[in-house]
Amino acid sequence: MRVIEKIEDMPKPEEILALSGMEFIKGILAGDLPAPPIAKLMNYNMHEVEPGRVVFRGEPKLEVCNPIGSVHGGWYGTLLDSAMACAVQTMLPKGTTYTTLEYKINIIRSIPIGRMIDCTGWTDHVGRSTGVSHGEIRGVEDGKLYATGSTTCIVMTPPAG
């Protein structure tokens, strides 16, 4: 996985807008486009992509633990936000972009350090102005449900120029 290392390596807005959301996400999965720095920081990567569905795979490391030794809720939230929002992105046409308006997570149980998980996001609705999706984190080996989430994204068409 090739990850963005410097701000200068970030894709330019015109490059992103020239691709459909699906083309952009598939480019990251294929390695044609670099993965965002957050993937390296949080130790997860894109694993599967199809229209309206994205799966990230990863495992929490010691660095994402809170003071009591469990995985910080921000790790769950970041991972769910990534999968749910990218699922919305797969449904966007060329010339549009999005950002998360709000998201909610429910942590069901603690993920043990080193447990490989899949975080899947599915779209419920993507229209001209909003995208709604939901997601879940499950253990790869044990199949246990660790967390769920939902999000609303705003869909935007930037002005020309």
trRosetta pair geometry for C-beta under 8 A, 3 or more apart (Angstrom, degrees):
i j d omega theta_ij theta_ji phi_ij phi_ji
1 31 6.9 -133 -121 -101 43 94
1 35 5.3 1 176 -3 109 139
1 39 7.0 -108 153 127 144 139
1 45 5.1 -110 -88 -125 160 145
2 31 5.7 97 10 -156 105 84
2 34 4.7 -90 117 -113 95 79
2 35 6.7 146 81 9 50 82
3 34 5.9 102 -152 -177 13 102
3 35 4.9 -41 -102 68 69 94
3 36 7.4 -15 -150 96 82 17
3 37 6.1 99 170 -102 107 48
3 39 6.1 -147 -114 69 114 108
3 40 4.6 56 -151 -41 169 123
4 9 4.7 176 -145 100 84 114
4 10 5.9 57 -153 -81 149 59
4 34 4.6 124 -57 119 71 136
4 35 7.1 -134 -4 83 79 44
4 36 6.1 -17 22 -135 120 35
4 37 5.2 -78 75 -48 93 83
5 9 6.1 55 45 21 65 152
5 37 7.5 127 -95 -96 26 104
6 9 4.9 98 61 -2 76 103
7 10 5.8 -25 -168 -8 48 115
9 34 6.4 10 152 31 116 159
11 15 4.7 -124 -174 85 97 126
11 16 5.2 111 122 -56 127 92
11 33 6.7 -3 -66 -155 130 118
12 15 4.6 94 58 2 81 106
12 16 7.3 -153 91 -5 42 85
13 16 5.7 -58 -149 37 34 110
13 17 6.0 26 158 -14 70 111
13 97 7.8 -52 -149 -57 91 151
13 158 7.1 2 174 21 130 171
14 17 5.8 -56 -137 43 31 108
14 18 6.3 41 157 -31 63 105
15 18 5.9 -52 -150 25 28 115
15 19 7.4 10 156 -6 58 106
16 19 6.5 -76 -165 39 33 100
16 24 6.1 41 -146 -111 72 140
16 97 6.7 49 126 -95 125 114
17 94 6.8 82 167 -178 56 69
17 95 5.4 50 -176 -111 95 34
17 96 7.6 130 -133 17 82 18
17 97 6.7 -60 -87 -47 86 103
17 158 6.8 -81 -94 37 144 120
18 94 6.5 -11 -177 -152 22 111
19 23 4.0 -132 -171 90 103 120
19 24 4.5 133 104 -57 132 83
19 27 7.0 -42 -155 -14 164 139
19 94 6.3 -150 123 -109 11 87
20 23 4.6 98 50 4 78 102
20 24 7.1 -143 90 -5 41 86
20 92 6.6 169 -173 95 68 63
20 93 5.7 -50 -123 -147 93 35
20 94 5.1 -61 -72 -52 62 70
21 24 5.7 -56 -150 36 32 112
21 25 6.2 26 156 -14 68 108
21 88 7.7 -85 -177 119 160 54
21 89 3.9 -167 -164 166 120 64
21 90 5.3 -144 118 -92 107 11
21 91 6.3 -12 66 47 141 31
21 92 3.4 89 -30 48 130 93
21 93 7.5 -12 -2 -13 91 13
21 96 7.4 -42 -45 80 106 95
21 98 7.8 23 -102 2 134 118
22 25 5.9 -56 -142 41 30 106
22 26 6.0 27 159 -15 66 111
22 49 7.6 145 -150 157 73 120
22 51 6.2 -24 -98 -93 132 77
22 89 7.9 164 -58 127 41 72
22 90 4.7 62 -89 -158 75 69
22 91 7.5 70 -51 -62 97 24
22 92 7.9 178 -19 51 68 61
23 26 5.9 -58 -141 43 26 108
23 27 6.2 35 154 -28 62 106
23 94 8.0 12 27 -79 132 90
24 27 5.6 -54 -153 28 28 116
24 28 7.0 26 151 -16 61 100
24 33 6.9 -19 -162 21 60 169
24 89 6.8 -79 74 160 121 121
25 28 5.8 -51 -157 32 36 110
25 29 6.5 34 148 -17 66 106
25 46 7.3 178 -174 -140 84 154
25 49 5.3 168 132 -140 113 146
25 54 6.7 -97 -168 -100 142 125
25 86 5.8 121 -116 -172 127 101
25 89 5.8 134 -53 105 121 115
25 90 5.3 -52 27 -84 154 83
26 29 5.4 -53 -145 39 38 114
26 30 6.0 32 157 -15 70 110
26 49 5.7 -158 -85 94 68 148
27 30 6.0 -58 -141 43 27 106
27 32 4.4 -84 -156 74 78 107
27 33 3.8 56 131 -1 109 115
28 31 7.8 40 179 -69 29 24
28 32 7.8 -78 -55 56 20 70
28 33 4.9 -53 -73 79 59 103
28 34 7.4 -15 -123 100 80 20
28 35 5.6 98 -165 -92 104 64
28 46 5.7 87 116 14 109 153
29 46 4.8 -100 -92 115 80 130
29 48 7.8 57 -133 -135 139 12
29 49 5.1 -123 -44 -1 155 130
30 33 7.9 67 61 19 85 73
35 39 4.4 -45 151 34 125 154
35 40 7.4 131 99 -34 117 84
35 45 6.2 -52 -120 -131 161 90
35 46 6.9 -163 -113 3 114 102
36 39 5.6 117 68 -10 69 97
37 40 5.9 -55 -163 36 51 107
37 41 6.1 48 145 -19 77 109
38 41 5.4 -58 -143 42 37 115
38 42 5.7 10 166 2 73 115
38 78 6.8 -146 -180 -180 125 123
38 82 7.2 -167 109 -85 134 130
39 42 6.6 -68 -136 51 19 91
39 43 8.0 115 166 -61 50 4
39 44 5.8 -104 -147 78 70 63
39 45 5.3 70 -173 -95 124 64
39 46 7.6 -54 -115 -18 140 75
40 43 7.4 23 -174 -73 28 44
42 58 6.8 27 125 172 86 164
42 64 6.8 66 -139 -84 68 138
42 75 6.3 157 -149 -137 106 83
42 78 5.7 -146 -102 109 156 139
42 79 6.7 -169 153 -68 141 86
43 58 5.1 131 118 -167 68 113
43 59 6.1 -62 132 64 122 59
43 60 7.0 135 69 -116 128 24
43 61 5.3 110 -18 -14 162 111
43 64 7.6 -121 25 -22 116 131
44 56 4.9 47 159 163 122 114
44 57 6.5 176 -154 89 82 30
44 58 2.6 -72 -96 -46 81 145
44 59 7.8 152 -83 8 77 36
44 79 6.0 94 -7 -115 169 104
44 82 7.6 145 94 72 134 157
44 119 7.2 4 -159 20 150 124
45 56 6.6 175 91 -153 21 80
45 57 6.4 -22 62 60 70 77
45 58 6.6 129 8 -73 56 94
46 49 6.6 10 176 -49 120 107
46 54 6.8 -56 -138 -170 98 104
46 55 7.5 104 -164 82 58 53
46 56 5.8 -52 -99 -102 43 72
46 86 7.5 -141 -106 170 114 165
47 55 4.6 -63 68 107 104 98
47 56 6.1 131 2 -139 96 18
47 57 4.0 73 -59 -9 140 108
47 118 6.7 -88 52 -126 155 95
48 53 7.5 -22 116 125 103 99
48 54 7.2 168 89 -156 64 39
48 55 4.0 28 45 38 97 117
49 53 7.4 158 -155 93 36 66
49 54 5.5 4 -110 -113 73 76
49 55 7.6 -134 -61 27 44 71
49 86 7.9 -84 -114 147 104 116
49 90 6.5 179 -169 -99 98 133
50 53 4.9 6 62 59 90 104
50 90 7.4 71 105 179 28 156
51 90 5.4 -178 -131 142 42 116
51 91 6.4 89 -167 -85 84 74
52 87 5.9 32 -176 -177 37 93
52 90 6.0 -128 -38 86 27 122
52 91 5.7 52 -76 -62 73 114
52 122 6.3 31 151 -159 87 64
52 123 4.0 -96 -145 30 87 112
52 126 7.6 -141 -103 -6 90 127
53 87 5.8 11 -104 -126 20 107
53 90 7.4 -53 36 50 36 161
53 120 6.8 -9 -165 -170 91 98
53 121 7.0 168 -146 86 45 57
53 122 5.3 -2 -100 -104 82 72
53 123 7.5 -107 -56 5 53 80
54 83 5.3 -167 92 -152 99 66
54 86 4.2 -36 31 103 174 111
54 87 4.7 -137 11 -69 97 70
54 90 6.4 175 -52 -31 104 130
54 120 7.3 166 86 -150 45 53
54 121 5.0 0 55 53 90 102
55 83 7.0 22 -119 -133 24 118
55 118 5.4 -17 -166 -168 109 106
55 119 7.0 148 -157 75 55 46
55 120 4.9 -18 -101 -98 81 79
55 121 7.9 -170 -77 21 38 65
56 79 6.1 -151 85 -160 140 88
56 82 5.9 39 -40 104 156 122
56 83 5.1 -119 4 -75 108 101
56 86 7.9 106 -48 36 108 147
56 118 7.2 149 78 -158 45 54
56 119 4.6 -13 60 59 97 101
56 120 8.0 -167 25 -73 63 36
57 116 6.8 9 -177 -175 97 96
57 117 7.2 178 -147 89 56 45
57 118 5.4 -25 -97 -100 78 69
57 119 7.7 -174 -79 19 30 72
57 140 7.0 49 -141 -74 108 129
58 79 6.9 -137 48 -116 131 126
58 116 7.5 -169 111 -144 17 62
58 117 6.5 -21 68 58 60 84
58 119 7.4 -14 29 1 98 111
59 113 8.0 79 161 -179 96 44
59 114 5.7 19 168 -154 132 25
59 115 6.0 173 -138 75 98 35
59 116 4.9 -52 -72 -92 112 51
59 117 6.6 135 -95 10 57 79
60 64 4.9 -108 -155 66 96 130
60 65 7.6 109 157 -62 119 70
60 71 4.5 -33 -161 -112 172 123
60 75 5.6 64 -108 158 114 159
60 111 5.6 116 8 101 130 122
60 113 5.8 -93 98 -119 95 56
60 114 7.5 -64 72 -20 65 28
60 115 7.3 11 32 46 90 79
60 117 8.0 26 -15 8 85 124
61 64 6.0 95 58 7 63 96
61 113 6.8 59 -148 -157 22 96
61 114 7.6 66 -104 -69 52 60
62 65 5.7 -38 -165 -3 48 120
62 113 6.1 38 -73 -145 60 142
64 71 5.8 16 113 -145 104 77
64 72 5.4 -121 168 26 73 102
64 74 7.7 -138 -162 78 96 91
64 75 4.4 69 175 -74 135 137
65 69 5.6 -11 -176 -147 133 31
65 70 6.4 141 -145 72 86 16
65 71 6.2 -65 -100 -92 60 36
65 72 6.4 143 -163 -31 13 85
65 113 7.0 -24 -67 -82 117 119
66 69 7.4 -53 70 13 64 19
66 70 6.0 -11 39 64 100 70
66 71 7.6 46 -4 127 88 13
66 72 4.5 124 -54 -90 90 81
66 73 7.8 22 -49 -1 135 72
70 110 4.9 -77 -151 -136 121 131
71 75 5.3 -86 175 54 101 140
71 76 7.0 103 125 -40 116 92
71 110 6.3 150 28 -161 94 80
71 111 5.0 -1 8 57 154 94
71 113 7.1 168 -63 -76 94 67
72 75 5.2 106 69 -8 79 97
72 76 8.0 -149 104 4 51 82
73 76 5.5 -50 -158 36 48 112
73 77 6.1 46 147 -19 74 108
73 105 7.3 160 -175 86 96 135
73 107 6.1 -97 -118 -43 93 143
74 77 5.4 -55 -141 42 35 113
74 78 5.9 38 159 -23 69 105
75 78 5.9 -50 -142 35 27 109
75 79 6.3 24 158 -14 61 110
76 79 6.1 -65 -152 40 25 108
76 80 6.2 18 157 -12 65 112
76 105 5.6 140 125 169 109 154
76 107 5.6 120 62 -92 179 102
76 111 7.7 158 -80 -3 98 124
76 137 6.4 -105 -139 -7 87 155
76 146 7.5 -140 -116 128 115 105
76 147 4.7 127 -159 -50 125 175
76 149 7.9 164 151 -54 92 124
77 80 5.9 -58 -142 42 28 106
77 81 6.0 30 159 -21 65 109
77 103 7.1 136 -159 101 89 123
77 105 5.1 -128 -94 -8 75 148
77 149 7.5 135 -123 -103 54 142
78 81 5.8 -54 -144 37 27 112
78 82 6.4 30 155 -21 62 106
79 82 5.8 -54 -151 33 29 113
79 83 6.5 19 157 -11 65 107
79 117 8.0 43 169 96 160 126
79 119 4.5 -167 155 -64 109 170
79 137 6.5 61 107 -89 132 124
80 83 6.0 -59 -144 41 32 104
80 84 5.8 22 164 -12 69 114
80 103 6.8 162 112 166 107 137
80 105 5.4 142 45 -99 159 115
80 119 6.1 -125 -82 -166 52 125
80 121 7.4 128 -164 -80 55 101
80 135 4.8 165 -150 84 84 134
80 137 6.7 -83 -71 -41 94 104
80 147 6.5 -100 -59 117 131 121
80 148 7.9 95 -123 163 140 21
80 149 3.7 91 175 11 144 157
80 151 7.7 164 140 -40 93 117
81 84 6.2 -60 -136 43 23 104
81 85 5.8 14 168 -11 63 118
81 100 5.9 -21 -158 -83 106 160
81 103 5.3 -168 -97 25 88 169
81 149 7.5 -93 -57 155 52 158
81 151 6.6 116 -123 -87 62 144
82 85 6.4 -66 -140 43 18 102
82 86 6.0 13 164 -14 60 115
82 119 7.4 68 70 105 100 138
82 121 7.8 -151 101 -28 50 139
83 86 6.0 -59 -140 40 24 107
83 87 6.4 32 156 -26 61 104
83 119 4.6 -151 -33 127 148 98
83 120 6.0 171 178 178 142 9
83 121 3.4 166 139 -25 81 108
83 135 4.9 118 95 -130 117 145
84 87 5.7 -51 -155 27 30 115
84 88 7.1 30 148 -16 61 100
84 103 6.7 139 70 -124 148 128
84 121 3.9 -163 -81 -131 38 124
84 133 4.4 166 -165 96 84 116
84 134 6.7 -32 -119 -149 116 5
84 135 4.4 -108 -66 -26 95 125
84 149 6.1 -107 -41 103 143 114
84 150 7.3 150 -136 -150 152 22
84 151 4.3 125 127 16 140 130
85 88 5.6 -49 -158 33 39 113
85 89 6.5 44 145 -23 67 102
85 98 6.9 -177 -167 110 93 123
85 99 8.0 -6 -148 -158 132 28
85 100 5.3 -69 -89 -68 131 99
85 121 7.2 -62 19 -163 36 167
85 133 7.4 -170 -68 46 28 135
85 151 6.2 -69 -63 120 75 162
85 153 5.7 121 -127 -80 82 134
86 89 5.1 -46 -146 32 41 119
86 90 6.8 52 153 -30 65 93
86 121 6.3 121 58 56 81 144
87 90 5.9 -44 -158 19 33 114
87 91 7.7 22 149 -10 57 104
87 121 3.7 -144 -20 117 127 104
87 122 5.8 -142 -160 -106 156 9
87 123 4.9 -168 142 -46 105 79
87 133 4.8 139 82 -142 126 157
87 135 7.5 -179 -5 -77 141 104
88 91 6.1 -70 -168 36 39 107
88 92 7.1 46 143 -38 70 103
88 98 5.8 -135 119 135 123 173
88 121 7.9 -64 -14 147 71 130
88 123 5.8 127 -88 -100 54 107
88 126 5.7 153 -147 -99 74 116
88 131 3.4 102 -144 138 122 150
88 132 7.9 116 -94 22 116 14
88 133 5.4 -127 -53 -21 91 130
88 151 7.7 -101 -28 96 132 118
88 153 4.7 140 117 32 173 147
88 155 7.7 -139 167 -76 117 97
89 92 5.6 -48 -154 11 44 119
89 98 6.1 -141 -85 35 76 128
90 123 7.6 -135 60 -30 101 128
91 123 5.7 42 -24 -69 143 170
91 126 4.0 121 105 54 144 166
91 131 6.8 151 64 -123 124 126
92 96 4.7 -133 -174 86 111 114
92 97 7.3 86 168 -99 159 19
92 98 6.3 -140 -71 -27 148 115
92 126 7.1 -115 -66 179 65 137
92 131 7.7 -64 -64 -63 97 143
92 155 6.6 -178 -110 -135 110 110
93 96 5.7 71 63 12 69 118
95 157 6.1 19 140 -138 93 93
95 158 8.0 -137 -179 41 65 78
96 155 5.8 4 178 -178 127 95
96 156 6.6 151 -161 78 75 42
96 157 5.2 -47 -102 -86 79 72
97 155 7.8 159 86 -157 33 53
97 156 5.3 -26 69 66 80 95
97 157 8.0 145 22 -93 70 28
97 158 6.6 26 18 -26 118 104
98 131 6.1 -14 -133 17 148 131
98 153 4.6 33 175 159 122 125
98 154 6.3 164 -153 82 70 48
98 155 5.2 -30 -96 -102 95 54
98 156 6.5 161 -92 15 36 82
99 153 6.5 173 86 -156 25 88
99 154 5.9 -7 57 52 76 94
99 156 7.3 12 5 -3 90 125
100 103 5.8 -34 -168 -29 127 110
100 151 5.9 -61 -137 -166 101 125
100 152 7.8 104 -161 81 61 46
100 153 5.5 -56 -101 -102 43 81
101 130 7.6 -35 -4 -128 143 98
101 151 7.8 136 49 178 72 79
101 152 4.7 -42 58 101 117 92
101 153 6.1 166 -1 -122 86 21
101 154 5.0 99 -59 -30 108 92
102 151 6.9 -179 94 -147 49 62
102 152 5.5 19 50 46 84 98
103 149 6.0 18 176 179 106 116
103 150 6.8 -180 -151 91 67 43
103 151 3.9 -18 -102 -100 96 92
103 152 7.6 -167 -76 24 57 56
104 149 6.2 171 88 -151 50 70
104 150 5.4 0 53 54 95 85
104 151 7.6 -176 20 -76 61 52
105 147 5.8 4 -176 177 106 119
105 148 7.1 162 -155 87 59 42
105 149 4.2 -25 -101 -95 72 102
106 147 6.3 168 85 -157 52 69
106 148 4.9 -1 53 57 102 88
106 149 7.1 -174 17 -75 66 52
107 110 7.7 38 168 -78 119 48
107 146 7.3 -25 -154 157 69 70
107 147 4.8 -27 -110 -103 53 105
108 145 5.4 28 46 117 165 90
108 146 5.7 -171 53 -174 101 20
108 147 5.8 -159 7 -82 84 40
108 148 7.0 66 -38 -6 111 87
109 144 6.9 -46 54 153 137 128
109 145 7.8 104 20 94 103 60
109 146 5.6 -90 63 -129 79 62
110 146 7.7 -42 121 -150 8 102
111 115 5.2 -141 -178 61 86 128
111 117 6.1 -45 -135 -49 139 141
111 137 7.2 -62 -68 139 132 134
111 139 7.6 168 -129 -80 92 90
111 146 5.0 34 -70 -150 95 151
112 115 4.5 97 64 -32 83 119
115 139 5.8 -56 171 -122 117 102
115 141 7.8 -119 -157 34 82 106
115 142 7.8 -35 -156 13 120 119
116 139 7.3 88 81 -160 59 66
116 140 4.3 -31 108 21 103 131
116 141 6.7 84 58 -14 102 96
117 137 5.3 15 169 -175 135 95
117 138 6.5 156 -157 81 84 32
117 139 5.7 -58 -104 -101 76 41
117 140 6.2 -152 -107 -24 19 82
117 146 6.4 -52 -126 21 139 146
118 137 7.3 170 87 -149 43 52
118 138 5.6 -14 60 62 90 85
118 140 5.7 104 -24 -81 93 81
119 135 6.3 30 175 170 83 124
119 136 7.3 -163 -145 97 55 36
119 137 4.7 -17 -100 -99 83 80
120 135 5.9 -179 92 -148 48 80
120 136 5.9 -4 54 54 90 77
120 138 7.5 -4 6 15 107 105
121 133 5.4 45 178 148 98 135
121 134 7.4 173 -148 92 62 29
121 135 4.1 -32 -96 -89 67 115
122 133 6.0 176 89 -159 39 94
122 134 6.0 -15 60 62 88 74
122 135 6.9 160 14 -86 67 58
123 126 5.4 -29 -165 -32 140 106
123 131 6.5 -61 -134 -171 108 100
123 132 7.3 101 -163 80 67 51
123 133 4.6 -56 -105 -95 46 102
124 132 4.6 -51 63 104 108 98
124 133 5.8 175 3 -102 81 37
124 134 6.2 58 -40 -7 116 95
125 130 7.3 26 108 104 106 93
125 131 6.9 -173 98 -147 61 43
125 132 4.6 26 48 39 93 104
126 130 7.8 -140 -136 109 42 48
126 131 4.2 8 -113 -115 81 94
126 132 7.7 -153 -68 27 52 56
126 155 7.1 103 -167 -65 83 140
127 130 5.8 21 50 54 99 67
127 131 7.4 -172 26 -77 56 54
127 155 7.1 -163 84 22 52 145
128 155 6.4 -162 153 86 27 132
129 154 6.8 -33 172 -153 68 71
129 155 5.5 -166 -153 53 14 95
130 152 6.0 -22 -164 -169 115 95
130 153 6.7 142 -161 77 59 53
130 154 6.3 -39 -102 -110 65 44
130 155 6.2 -131 -59 3 12 96
131 152 7.3 150 79 -160 49 47
131 153 4.2 -11 59 58 100 107
131 154 8.0 -105 20 -23 80 4
131 155 5.7 99 -25 -53 96 105
132 150 7.5 0 -174 -177 86 96
132 151 7.2 177 -148 90 48 54
132 152 5.4 -15 -101 -104 78 71
132 153 7.7 -162 -71 21 32 73
133 150 7.2 -180 96 -151 43 57
133 151 5.6 -5 59 56 81 95
133 153 7.5 13 10 -4 103 110
134 148 7.1 -4 180 -178 101 94
134 149 6.6 169 -159 92 59 52
134 150 4.6 -22 -105 -101 82 77
134 151 7.6 173 -87 17 36 69
135 148 6.9 162 89 -159 52 52
135 149 4.8 -7 58 59 95 97
135 150 7.6 178 19 -78 70 35
135 151 7.7 19 0 -2 109 106
136 145 6.1 -50 -173 -139 121 96
136 147 6.9 170 -153 90 54 52
136 148 4.9 -18 -101 -105 81 71
136 149 7.4 -178 -76 20 38 72
137 145 7.5 106 78 -163 57 54
137 146 4.4 -57 101 66 104 104
137 147 4.4 27 32 47 115 90
137 148 7.7 -136 18 -66 72 34
138 143 6.0 -11 176 -160 117 39
138 144 6.5 168 -153 80 70 36
138 145 5.6 -34 -98 -96 84 50
138 146 6.6 172 -98 7 27 87
139 142 3.9 8 98 51 146 90
139 143 6.0 -44 71 6 89 16
139 144 4.7 36 11 40 119 83
139 146 6.7 104 -41 -35 79 114
145 148 7.1 4 -179 -51 116 93
